[in-house]
Amino acid sequence: MYGLNRRASCAQVEALEAEGIEYCFGIPGEENLDFLDSLRTAKKLKLVLVRHEQAAGFMASIVGRLTGKPAACLSTLGPGATNFSTAAAYAHLGGFPMVILTGQKPIRHSKQGHFQIVDIVEHFRPITKFTKQIAEASTVPYLVRDCVRISMEEKPGPVHLELPEDIAAQPVSDGTHLFPPHPIRRPVPDDKSIANAIELLKAAKRPLLCIAAGANRKRVQNMVRPAT
């Protein structure tokens, strides 16, 4: 797809597309330009420009809420990345899958010192299921696969990957392996527990099901909706 110009950012776009992610909501900036350049050749992943990172975060979380599948949101470093915090907390509490992508200054050689640098990986740790900085180009495919898997597993929620400028520009071979996605298996109670619950419902004179906030998730809705 990219030939001799294939970079880590290209591998990230390819891996996101392989996961079936269709939308990336975000704002261009210096630290994510390599990713955006690779995104121009994407066949399925679409960039949706926004005016503020918080809007991008909520748009991604709502896609996860309505479809049960994650969308991505993209920012630069520091203050731009922290603008995702409210949306990440919302998705984390509600159980909505989403993938947060942030840029960062070069981590091996940087001429700008620590200008606008915030430890975004640690910042997102309390409000995401997974957060990590990509420090080597060859790890991009499996980290994307791991992120999306974790995001969709019970209980679904937000995940975060930080791609520094210098790592994004690192070359990767055309033979870099993409990890194919696999169906997410949800935990289920054993047959005896289900049978006991059925008997309790049958014996109840005024049964009331309290589904709680999890009912706003797509798969839960499908399970509790009466069969037609």
C-alpha positions as CSV (number, residue, x, y, z in Angstrom):
1,M,0.0,0.0,0.0
2,Y,2.8,2.4,0.9
3,G,5.8,0.7,-0.6
4,L,9.2,2.3,0.4
5,N,7.5,5.2,2.1
6,R,5.6,2.9,4.6
7,R,6.0,4.4,8.1
8,A,4.7,3.6,11.6
9,S,1.8,6.0,11.0
10,C,0.9,4.1,7.9
11,A,0.9,0.9,9.9
12,Q,-1.4,2.5,12.5
13,V,-3.9,3.6,9.8
14,E,-3.9,0.1,8.3
15,A,-4.3,-1.5,11.7
16,L,-7.3,0.7,12.6
17,E,-8.9,-0.1,9.2
18,A,-8.4,-3.8,9.8
19,E,-10.3,-3.4,13.1
20,G,-13.3,-2.0,11.1
21,I,-12.9,1.5,12.6
22,E,-14.6,3.9,10.1
23,Y,-14.3,7.4,11.7
24,C,-11.6,9.5,13.2
25,F,-12.8,12.7,14.7
26,G,-10.1,15.3,15.4
27,I,-8.0,18.4,14.9
28,P,-4.7,18.5,12.8
29,G,-1.6,19.7,14.6
30,E,2.2,19.5,14.3
31,E,2.5,16.3,16.4
32,N,-0.1,14.3,14.4
33,L,0.8,15.4,10.8
34,D,2.5,12.2,9.9
35,F,-0.6,10.2,10.9
36,L,-2.8,12.6,8.9
37,D,-0.5,12.3,5.9
38,S,-0.9,8.5,6.1
39,L,-4.7,8.9,6.5
40,R,-5.0,10.5,3.1
41,T,-4.5,7.1,1.4
42,A,-6.9,5.3,3.7
43,K,-9.7,3.4,1.9
44,K,-12.2,3.1,4.8
45,L,-11.1,5.3,7.7
46,K,-12.5,8.8,7.4
47,L,-11.3,11.9,9.0
48,V,-14.0,14.2,10.4
49,L,-12.6,17.7,11.3
50,V,-14.0,19.4,14.4
51,R,-13.4,22.8,16.1
52,H,-12.5,21.4,19.5
53,E,-11.1,18.2,20.9
54,Q,-13.8,17.8,23.4
55,A,-16.4,17.6,20.6
56,A,-14.2,14.9,18.8
57,G,-14.1,12.9,22.0
58,F,-17.8,13.0,22.5
59,M,-18.5,12.1,18.9
60,A,-16.3,9.1,19.2
61,S,-17.9,8.0,22.4
62,I,-21.4,8.3,21.0
63,V,-20.5,6.2,18.0
64,G,-19.4,3.5,20.5
65,R,-22.6,4.0,22.5
66,L,-24.9,3.7,19.5
67,T,-23.1,1.0,17.5
68,G,-21.2,-1.0,20.1
69,K,-18.1,-0.5,17.9
70,P,-15.3,2.0,18.7
71,A,-14.5,5.1,16.7
72,A,-11.3,7.1,17.0
73,C,-10.6,10.6,18.1
74,L,-7.3,12.4,17.4
75,S,-5.4,15.3,19.0
76,T,-2.0,16.7,19.3
77,L,-0.1,16.8,22.6
78,G,-0.5,18.5,26.0
79,P,-3.6,20.8,26.3
80,G,-5.1,19.4,23.1
81,A,-4.9,15.8,24.5
82,T,-6.3,16.7,27.9
83,N,-9.4,18.1,26.2
84,F,-10.4,14.5,25.7
85,S,-10.7,13.9,29.5
86,T,-14.4,14.6,29.9
87,A,-15.4,12.4,27.0
88,A,-13.1,9.6,28.2
89,A,-14.6,9.7,31.7
90,Y,-18.1,9.7,30.1
91,A,-17.2,6.6,28.0
92,H,-15.5,4.9,30.9
93,L,-18.5,5.3,33.2
94,G,-21.0,4.4,30.6
95,G,-19.2,1.5,29.0
96,F,-18.8,2.9,25.5
97,P,-15.8,1.7,23.4
98,M,-13.6,4.4,21.9
99,V,-10.0,4.8,20.8
100,I,-8.1,7.9,21.8
101,L,-5.1,8.8,19.6
102,T,-2.7,11.5,20.7
103,G,0.5,12.9,19.3
104,Q,3.7,13.8,21.2
105,K,7.0,15.5,20.7
106,P,9.9,13.3,19.6
107,I,11.0,11.1,22.4
108,R,14.5,10.3,21.2
109,H,15.7,13.7,20.0
110,S,13.7,16.9,20.5
111,K,14.8,20.5,19.7
112,Q,11.9,22.1,21.7
113,G,12.6,20.7,25.1
114,H,9.5,20.2,27.2
115,F,7.3,22.8,25.6
116,Q,3.6,21.8,26.2
117,I,4.6,18.3,27.2
118,V,2.3,16.7,29.7
119,D,2.4,13.0,30.7
120,I,-0.7,12.1,28.8
121,V,-0.3,8.4,29.3
122,E,-0.5,8.8,33.1
123,H,-3.2,11.4,32.8
124,F,-5.5,9.0,31.1
125,R,-4.8,6.0,33.3
126,P,-7.7,6.5,35.8
127,I,-10.3,7.1,33.1
128,T,-9.4,4.5,30.4
129,K,-9.1,0.8,30.3
130,F,-5.7,0.9,28.6
131,T,-3.1,3.7,27.9
132,K,0.3,3.4,26.4
133,Q,3.0,5.4,24.5
134,I,4.2,3.7,21.3
135,A,8.0,3.7,21.6
136,E,8.9,1.4,18.6
137,A,7.4,1.3,15.1
138,S,7.2,-2.5,14.9
139,T,4.8,-2.6,17.9
140,V,2.1,-0.6,16.2
141,P,0.0,-3.5,14.8
142,Y,-0.3,-5.5,18.0
143,L,-0.8,-2.5,20.2
144,V,-3.7,-1.3,18.0
145,R,-5.2,-4.9,18.1
146,D,-4.7,-5.1,21.8
147,C,-6.3,-1.6,22.3
148,V,-9.4,-2.4,20.3
149,R,-9.9,-5.8,21.9
150,I,-9.7,-4.3,25.4
151,S,-12.0,-1.4,24.4
152,M,-14.7,-3.9,23.3
153,E,-14.4,-6.5,26.0
154,E,-16.7,-6.4,29.0
155,K,-17.0,-3.8,30.3
156,P,-16.4,-1.7,27.2
157,G,-14.7,1.6,27.5
158,P,-12.1,4.0,26.2
159,V,-8.4,3.2,25.4
160,H,-5.5,5.4,24.5
161,L,-2.4,5.3,22.3
162,E,0.2,8.1,22.1
163,L,2.3,8.2,18.9
164,P,5.4,10.5,19.2
165,E,6.5,12.4,16.0
166,D,9.8,10.5,15.6
167,I,8.2,7.1,16.1
168,A,5.4,8.0,13.6
169,A,8.0,8.7,11.0
170,Q,10.0,5.5,11.6
171,P,10.0,3.2,8.5
172,V,8.3,-0.2,8.7
173,S,8.6,-3.1,6.3
174,D,5.8,-4.0,3.9
175,G,5.9,-7.4,5.6
176,T,4.8,-6.0,9.0
177,H,2.2,-8.3,10.2
178,L,-1.4,-7.0,10.9
179,F,-3.2,-9.0,13.6
180,P,-6.6,-10.0,12.4
181,P,-9.5,-9.1,14.7
182,H,-11.5,-11.8,16.3
183,P,-15.1,-11.9,17.8
184,I,-15.3,-10.6,21.3
185,R,-16.7,-13.2,23.6
186,R,-18.9,-11.9,26.4
187,P,-19.0,-13.6,29.8
188,V,-22.2,-15.5,30.5
189,P,-23.6,-17.2,33.6
190,D,-23.7,-21.0,33.8
191,D,-26.9,-22.9,32.8
192,K,-27.9,-23.7,36.4
193,S,-27.8,-19.9,37.4
194,I,-30.0,-19.1,34.4
195,A,-32.4,-21.9,35.3
196,N,-32.6,-20.6,38.9
197,A,-33.3,-17.0,37.7
198,I,-36.1,-18.3,35.4
199,E,-37.7,-20.2,38.2
200,L,-37.6,-17.1,40.5
201,L,-39.2,-15.0,37.8
202,K,-41.9,-17.6,37.2
203,A,-42.7,-17.7,40.9
204,A,-42.8,-13.9,41.4
205,K,-46.3,-12.3,41.5
206,R,-45.1,-8.9,40.4
207,P,-41.6,-9.4,38.7
208,L,-39.6,-6.2,38.1
209,L,-36.3,-6.2,36.1
210,C,-33.9,-3.5,37.1
211,I,-31.4,-3.4,34.2
212,A,-29.6,-0.1,35.3
213,A,-27.4,2.1,33.2
214,G,-26.0,-0.8,31.2
215,A,-29.2,-1.0,29.3
216,N,-28.2,2.0,27.2
217,R,-25.5,-0.2,25.5
218,K,-26.5,-1.7,22.1
219,R,-25.9,-5.3,22.9
220,V,-27.7,-5.1,26.2
221,Q,-30.7,-3.5,24.5
222,N,-30.8,-6.3,22.0
223,M,-30.9,-9.0,24.8
224,V,-33.6,-7.4,26.9
225,R,-35.9,-6.2,24.1
226,P,-38.9,-8.6,23.8
227,A,-38.8,-11.0,20.9
228,T,-41.1,-10.3,18.0
